[in-house]
Amino acid sequence: MLAQLGIFALATVLLIVANDAFVRGVTGLFLCSGARTYGVALGATALGAVLPALAVALAAAFALQPELALGSLIGGGIAHLALILGLAALASPLLIRLRLFRIANPALLIGIGLLWALGADGELGQVDGAILIAAWILVLAATVIAARREDAAARNELAAATGTSMLVWRDSLCVVVGVVMLPFAAVWLVRSTAALADGWGLAPVVAGLLPLGIATALAGLPSALIAARRGQGDFVLAHAFTAGLCVLLLVGVLAVWAPLPVARSLQRVELPVMFALAFALYPMMRSDSELSTREGGVLVALFALFVLGETFLIGAWS
């Protein structure tokens, strides 16, 4: 068991390093080619949010662990909205300048509600998956339109968060390192999680929600903390909301590939928790255009309560 814990910890670190290297490398290559900095920054934010979740979900799906894959996506979404945002706000208050959050937050609420409703029958089929993908495309289109209307100050802040070497050889090396390490880290993360779940007697969906989901979200923590300390709150929030919205896309893709069983606990506990977190963030951000240190502490405390609640439910059901 200790060996599996060590593998899990090492795989988590590799996932963080691989994700950061790949995103920095791709971003740098685009900037070197003359692409617009603001557009590259938006793409880098989305890429950094979706890559770890995609790699882990695909690794779980190929290992014939659909419940583990679904659990990791939902758990990662919850961890991004509470743990990552909360820790970043504790590091420094997150100032909000981008107006696209006026669309992103309600869209996330609608998306979670849609996923909740489609899984009410205990399964997400191919039609359900197609609906989720279509919903994500609509949100993406609305977000792109809103992003084009941002003022110069907000654009410059997000662009400033995209720090790269601007050296082609170094950025190319980062891409190669990321491409090699990401799948390796994801596979070993899934294998060690499955082994730990067997040893602890956890259901696959619970193992996906807690250890695997948290590990997936931690891939974005270093960049979130750095951006927060630099006063780039929009980058941190964009990363978290993109991660939440990408749950729709990735769950949809997995459901189109093969039907996904939806555990009752997801309907009764985790999806309502994710919806409640997204709902709570709306007044936090709208009241003073800032996610304060105190509000960050509240988010971290809520995540701790969620983990304790899950642990209690595991003990009660076992």
Stockholm file with secondary structure:
# STOCKHOLM 1.0

chainA/1-318         MLAQLGIFALATVLLIVANDAFVRGVTGLFLCSGARTYGVALGATALGAVLPALAVALAAAFALQPELALGSLIGGGIAHLALILGLAALASPLLIRLRLFRIANPALLIGIGLLWALGADGELGQVDGAILIAAWILVLAATVIAARREDAAARNELAAATGTSMLVWRDSLCVVVGVVMLPFAAVWLVRSTAALADGWGLAPVVAGLLPLGIATALAGLPSALIAARRGQGDFVLAHAFTAGLCVLLLVGVLAVWAPLPVARSLQRVELPVMFALAFALYPMMRSDSELSTREGGVLVALFALFVLGETFLIGAWS
#=GR chainA/1-318 SS CHHHHHHHHHHHHHHHHHHHHHHHHHHHHHHHTTCCHHHHHHHHHHHHHHHHHHHHHHHHHHTTCHHHHHHHHHHHHHHIIIIIHHHHHHHSCEECCCTTHHHHHHHHHHHHHHHHHHGGGSEECHHHHHHHHHHHHHHHHHHHHHHHTCCHHHHHHHHHTCCCCCCHHHHHHHHHHHHHHHHHHHHHHHHHHHHHHHHHTCCHHHHIIIIIHHHHHHTTHHHHHHHHHTTCHHHHHHHHHHHHHHHHHHHHHHHHHSCEECCHHIIIIIHHHHHHHHHHHHHHHHHHSEECHHHHHHHHHHHHHHHHHHHHHHHHHC
#=GC SS_cons         CHHHHHHHHHHHHHHHHHHHHHHHHHHHHHHHTTCCHHHHHHHHHHHHHHHHHHHHHHHHHHTTCHHHHHHHHHHHHHHIIIIIHHHHHHHSCEECCCTTHHHHHHHHHHHHHHHHHHGGGSEECHHHHHHHHHHHHHHHHHHHHHHHTCCHHHHHHHHHTCCCCCCHHHHHHHHHHHHHHHHHHHHHHHHHHHHHHHHHTCCHHHHIIIIIHHHHHHTTHHHHHHHHHTTCHHHHHHHHHHHHHHHHHHHHHHHHHSCEECCHHIIIIIHHHHHHHHHHHHHHHHHHSEECHHHHHHHHHHHHHHHHHHHHHHHHHC
//
